[in-house]
Amino acid sequence: MPDDGADTGQHKSTTVAFARLDETARDELAKVLPGSIKSELEKGAVLCRDDRTQQIFPTPLRTGEAKHSVDVGLREPNCGCPSGSTPLAYYHTHPSPPGEVAGSDGLMHVAEGFSDEDLDVSDQFGVVGYVGQRDGTMLAYVPKVEVVSGEGYRAVVQPTDAEGRALKIARGEIKRFNWKLPTGR
């Protein structure tokens, strides 16, 4: 993709705020990807922003109980972020190589990059998604959703047609970063 920084080593993010978020996700994924690969279990957390200081920080790291999934806490109040903070993103690992693997419900396909379920989570909760893959590649998914929030609530606005029927949310953009995460291998 022209002008994406891939050949120059420049950061791909379009704003300072996104650059900080990307860098925080990279730093957190760099810490957990080697252990995730070794255990063959997905790991992840939510990235929150302190509403007062604007500092970005992760919720406590979670490890999936079964291969190929991890609940990072997005279904909890405020997407798992403490009061006085805003959920911005979630990150998780994909420690297995792409292909067919045995899962808890029989054979399943491990996608390279984001699975449809990963994209749906970002769309449903209105947060950026990050994934660190077995080969050290890092990707980001930026959903195209409108989020409304206030004291004690947060909701993604569901698009509707002229008759008020719910429409499918259009997919956002997937970015591939030009840095490599450590894999421990």
Helices and strands as residue ranges (DSSP letters): H 16-39, E 43-50, E 56-58, E 62-63, G 77-80, E 85-94, E 99-103, E 106-110, H 116-125, E 128-133, E 138-142, E 146-150, E 153-157, E 173-176
